[in-house]
Amino acid sequence: MKEWIILVIDEEPNDRLLMKRCFSTDYKVTAVSSGREALAYLETTEVDIILSNFSIKDMSGLDLFNQSRVTQPEAIRILVAEYQNIENASREIIESAVYQVIRKPWHPTALLLMVRRALESRELARRHRYLSRALKFSDSIWEKNENASTTMPKTNFEFDKLVFVSESMLQVCNLAQRGAVTDLPILIQGETGTGKELLARAIHAFSPRRNNLFLTQNCGAMPDEMLQSELFGHKRGSFTGAISDRLGLFTAADGGTVFLDEISDVSPTFQVSLLRFLQEGEVKPLGTDKTHKSNVRIIAASNRSLKDLVEQGKFRRDLYYRLRGFEVGLPPLRERIEDIPILAEHLAQRYAESIGRKIPGITLEVMRRLKAHHWSGNVRELENEMRRMVAPAENGEFLALKHLSEELVAVDVVNVQDEFSRQNKAILDGNGTLKEIVERMERQIVSQSLLRNKWNYTKTAKDLGLSRVGLANKIKRYNLEQSLTSAKSA
């Protein structure tokens, strides 16, 4: 529970004592008699309320408020003044960012109530500020599926907003879910468009921090000063253009999660700052020497191998080890072709609903081309394609070849299933010994698996339960590379 701190400045000892008695039950109170004492205290201690008399030793209360705005931008300023003081200095009171003016003689109950309401108002404003920033990502915000961690449908799986059917994605999400319940930093690596931010949001949604904020920052190609300001915050005047104080994401997301995308692009100088934050949890805004603690979980993502960058001397080894408390690798879409149909249907339906349209499904010819495409942009590219297809489609119309982009219409489709059925029938109807029939069947299974996996040896070997050497031996034994290449060229 946060301890609220009040600083009282008043020349009169009796008034100082009365104020301390008024607030000391609920708050930590420090009382001083001069502006010099007050400023010295404010240099070393972050306070919540500055309550000053209009006339104090060595300066006015308004001068004190103005000088404290740089070191204490978040403090609430309450002025105690005579009626004539208020009349003669109304403009100065406004310019000094005074929250409220209390006229003398004041009543302890009224003053205590004023302080309580002021603190409540500031807290509400703080939460509104943080949530407004988080809602910039509203398209990706969702409620946690309470059943997702215990019961999964048999037809497809869901990990929060991630939809899949492939075994490889199931393993990734199982690992991510185990990491979510810990408080360790998580490193997500994968090609652009594979869904790293969606996975990070899912991890946050299944973590003990789920009720606090999830904020994101893309670190790609940002100058150090700007990135420092975004994450650590800054004080007004700390650099050119800093016209007001800014809370950094590490402060705003205290108790929650910050997702740092494209972490591989940060400079060596910023890597030092991030390493210190991970080690100590200390936030030091630009333009100040004061630090404060922030309890934030870091989820970082990169589309390049951080391990390779470490070996090349482009990324700090100690920071790499700090970030990879849990390391999760997202496979590209071309290595999980079985996910394409369910993703295409899901994305098409989601976009159709957003524009008030109903799409009953996707034709087989379109689905074959979707599965045969390379998808260098991964799920993001697939999502863009589905949006383009849904946009011109009529209400209640199936997505067909006429809706598909020219690039995908031209994709060379190998009808694996039909070809498999025809050749399989020929194999079983053919003559020969049991060994010859089994070899023909094995040749067919290996060739179809190679075609299905775009000649990805690792994926094919895994599907068939073989080593890469074993797969290479079968390709050589059945002369598959030459025969399939010839068939394709024909």
N, C-alpha and C positions, 0 to 999 in steps of 0.2 A: 504494500500500500504506500503510495507516494506521500511524503511529508511536505505539506505546504509551508512555505517560508514567507514571513511578513517582516518588512523593514519599516520601522516607525522613526520619523525625524521630527522632533519637537524640542524647543528650548526649555519649556516648563517641565520640571521634574515630576510634578504631580500629574500632569497630563500624560507623560510617558508611562508612569506607573499605572495609571488607570487603563491605558490602552493595553499594556502588557497583561493586566488582569482580565481584560475583556476578551483577548484572543488566545491566551496561553493554554486554555483547556483543549482547544481543537487544532491549534497551529503552533509552529515554532516561531517565536517572536524575538527580534533583535531591535533594541531601541537606542538611538544616538541623538545627540543634541545639535550637531553641526553638519553642514553640507560636506565639508572635507572628510569627516568620519564616514558619512554615508557613501561617498564616492569610493573611498578606500575599501569599504566592505563590499560594494557592488563589483569591484574589480576581481574579487576572489570568490564570490558566492553568487550562485544563480538564485534569484528570488522570484516569488510569484506576485507579490503585491508590494508597492512602494507607497506608503501612506505618510504624507508630509504636510506640515503646517505651511501656510502661505509665507510667513516670516520666520526664517531660521538664521542661525549664526553664519556669517561670511557669504551668504547668497540667499536669493529667494527660492521658495519651493519650486517655482516654474523653471528657474535656471537649473536646478538640480534635475528636474524631469528631462529637460532638453539634453543635458550632458549624459544622462543615463540611457538615452535611447539607443546609442551604439552598442554599449555593453550588455544592456538588458532589453532587447527589442520586444520580448514576449511578456514583460512584466506589466501588470495592471497598475495604473497611476491614479491614486485618489488624493484629492486636495482638500484640506481643512482650512476654511477661510471665513473672515468676517464678511458681512453683507457688502460693505463699501469696497473691500478688496475685489470681490466678484464683479461689481459694477465697473470699476476702474481698469480691470485687466481681462475683460471678457475675450478679446481677440487673442491675447497671449495664452490664455487657458486652452483655447481651441488648438492653437499651433503646437502646444506642448503635449498633445495626445492624451489629455486628461480623460480618464474614464468617467469619473463622477466627482462632483464638488459637494462636500459636506459643510453645512453652515454651522457656525458656533452660536450658541452652545449645543453640543451634540449629545445624543443619548446612547449609552453603550449597546442597548438592544438593537437600535436602528443601525448603528455602525456595524455590528456583527452581522446583521441580516444583509447589509449592503455588500460586505466582503464575501459572504457565502454565494450570493447571486452573481457577483462578478466572476468568481472562480467557476461556477457552473456554466456561465455564458462563454467563458474562454475555452473550457473543455469541449463544449458543443461546437464552437467555431473550429477548434483544432480537428475534431473528428470529421466535420463537414469538409474541411480542406483536404484531408487525407483521402476521404472517400471520393471526392470529386476527381482527384487525380487518378485513383484506381479505376473509376468508371470510364476513363478514356479507352480502356480495354474491354468495354462492355460486351462486344461481340463474342469475346472468349470466356466471359464469366458465366458460371453455371452453378447449380446446386449439387451438392454431393449426392450420388445415388447410394442410398443406405444399404441396398442389397448387393451392390457391386463387389464388395469384399467377401461375401459369403456364398452367394448363389449366382452362377453365370449361365446364360442360356446355352443350350446344346448347339444351336445353329451358328451363333457368333458370340464373340466375347466383347465386353466393354470394360474399360478402365477409365472411369469418369467419361470424358468426351472422346476418348480413343476407341475406335471400332475396328475389329479385326477378326480373322478366323485362323490365321497362320500360327503354326507352332512357335516360330521364331519371335513373333510379337508377344505371344503368351509368356514366353520365357523372360522377355524384356520387362513386361508389366509386372510379372511376379517378383522379379528382382527389385523393380522400382517400388513396389508396395512394401517389400521388406525394409527398404531403405527409408521409406516415408515415416515409419513409426520411430526411427531413431532421430537424433538431432544433429547428425553428421552433415557436412557439406556434400553436395551431390554434383558430379560432373556428367553431363550428357553430351555425347559425341555422335555426330551423324551428318549426312549431307544436307545441304540447304533444302528446306521444304519437307523434311521427313516428319515434322511435328514435335520439335524439341520443346517449344513453349507450351504446347498442349500437354506434353508429358510432365513438364515442370508444374503446371497448374494442377494436374491430377495428383502429383506427389504432395503438393501443399494441401489439397482437399482431403487427403487421407492421413495427414499428419496431425499431431497434437496442436499445431498452430493454426488449424483450419478456421478458427473464429477470428483471427487477426488478419491484417492486410497482406495481400500478395501484390508486389509492385515489380515492374520490369524496367530494364534499362538496356538498350542496344549500345554496346561499347565500340562498334565498328567505326573506324575513321573519325573519332572524336578527339579534339585537342585535349591535352591533359587538364588544362584549367577548367574547361567546360565539364569534363567528366568528373573532376574533383567537386565542382560546384553541384552537379546533379546528385551525386552520391553522398558527399559529406556536408553539403550546404556551404553558405558563405554569409559574411556580414556586409552590410551596406558600405560601399566605398572600397572594398577589398581589391577590386580590379575595375578597369574601364567598363562601364555599362552596368555595374552592380549598384542599381539605384535603390534597392531595398534588400532586407535580409531574406534569406531563403533557407528553408528546412531541407536538408538532403534526404534522399530516399532511405538511408540507413537510420535516420532519426524518425522519419515518418512511419516506417514499417516496424518500429520497435515491438518485439513480441511476435512478429510475423516472418514473412519470407521475401527475399529480394532475388529476382532472376536476372542474371547478367548474361546476355546473349553476345555471341562473337567475342568471347573473352580472349581468344588468341590474338586479337588485334591491339590490345592495350600496350602502351609503351613500357619499357623497363622501369621508368620512374614511377609510373602509376602501379606497376606490379609490387613495388616496395610498400606503397601506401595500403594496397589491398591485403598484402601479407600481414602487415601490422594489425589491421582491423580483424583479420581472421584469428590472429594470435591473442590479441588483448581485448577485442570488442570495443575499442576506443574510437570515438568520432571527434575529429578536430576540423571545424569549419574553416574555410579560407578567410583570412583576415583577422584571426584571433589565435591566441596562444592557449586558450582554455580547451580542455577536452571533456567529454562526457561519455558514459557507457551506453551502448545500445545492444540489445539482445536480438540479433537478426540471424536467420538461417540463410546461407548463400546456396543457390543452385546456379551453376555456371554451365554454359553450353558453347560448343565450338564445332564448326564444320571442317576444321582441320585437326589432324592428330597432334594433341599437345605433347605426347611422348616424343614424336618426331621433332617437334620444335625445340624441346628440351635438349635432344641430342645435337641439334644444330646450333645450340647456344642462343636461341631467340626467345626462350621462355624460361623463367626461373624454376629450377628443379624443386626448391623448397615450397614454392607457391603451388606447383603442380601436385605435389604430394598432399598439401593442405586441402586443395580443392577436391581431390578424388577420395573423399571419405567413403563414398559409394560411386562407382563408375558404371554408367549405363550406355550401351551403344545401340543406336537406332538403325536398323537395316534399311537400305534404300528400297523403294517400291518395286524395282525390277527384280529384287531377290525374294519377294513375297507376292508373287503374281496372284496367288489364291485370295489375297485381300482386295484385289482390284474390283471384282463384281460387287462385294458388299459395300465398299467405300463409294463406288460410283452411284449405287442406289441411294445410299445414305445422303451423299452430298446433293444429288439431284432433288431428292424429296425435301431436304432442308431449304434449299434455295427456292424451290417451287412454292413451299408454304410461305416463305417470306414475301412473295409477290402475289399471294392469293391465287395460286394455280394448282391444279392437280395433275400429276404425272403418274400414270399407272405402271410404267416400267420402261425398260430399255430393251431394244430388239437384240436378237442373237448376233446379227451381223456387226452391230456397233460394239457389243461386248467382246467379240473376238478381236476386233481391232484395238480396243482398250487394253486387252491382255497382251497383245503382241507389241505394243508401243514400248519404247525404251524408258520414257518418263525421267529424263535427266533432271527435271524440276520436282520430281517426286509427288507427294500428296498435294502440295500447293499447285503444281501444274495440273494435276487431275481435277482439283477443285475449280480452277479457272476454266478448264474445258467443259465441265458440267454446267457451270454458270452460262457459258456461251451457248450450250445446247438448249438449256431450259428457256432462255430469254425469247427465242422466236417460236417456240413450240406452242401449239394451241392447247387450250384447257381440255384435259382428258386424252391427249394424244401421246402415243408411245414415242420415246426418243429414238429416231431412226437415222439412217445414213445421211439423209438430207440435212439433218441438224449438225452433223459432225464437221469439224474443221477440215480443210483440204489436206492438211498434213496427215491427219489420222485416216482419212478416206484412202490415201495412197499407201498406207501401211501394208506390207506383204504379210498376209495371214496364212498360216499353216493350220489347216483344220485338223488338229491333233486327234480329237475324239473320233471323227468320222473315219479318218485314215487308220486309226488304231483298230476300229471295229472291222474294217474291210480286210486289213492285213492279218488280224487275229483269226478271222474266219478262214482265210487262205492257209494259215499255218496249221490250224487244227484239221482242215480237210485234206492237207497234203500227205503224200506218202513218206515213209521213212521209219527208222527205228525210233524208240523212245528218246534216245540220246539226241538224235537229230532234231526231233520235234522240240525238245526242251531247249536246245541251242537256238533254234529259230525263234522260240518264244523269248528267250533271254535277250537275243539281239534286238527284238522288237521293243521290249521293255526299256532297255538301255537307250536306244535311239529316241524313243518318245520322251523319256525323261530329260535327255540332252536338249531336245527341241523345246520342251516346256520350260526349261530353266535357262534358255538362251545360251547354251553351251558354257554355263557357269559350272566348272568342274567341282568346286567346293560344295555348292548346293546340290548338284546331281549326286555326288558321292554320298552326301548325308542322307538324301532321300532314299537311295538304294541300299544304305547300310554298308558302303564300301569305303576303303581308303582311297585317296587320290591316285596312288600307285595302282591299286586294284582296278579302278575305273579306267585309267590309261591303258592297262593291259587288255581290258575288254574292248576298248575302242580300236586298239591295234589288231586284236584277234579277229574282230568282225569287220574290219576295214570300214568303220562307220564314218570317219571324217571324210573320206573320199566319196563314199556313196551318197551321203547327205548333201555334200557340197554340189555334187553332180545333179542331184534331184532338184535342188534349189535353182541352179542355173538353167535347168531345162524348163 
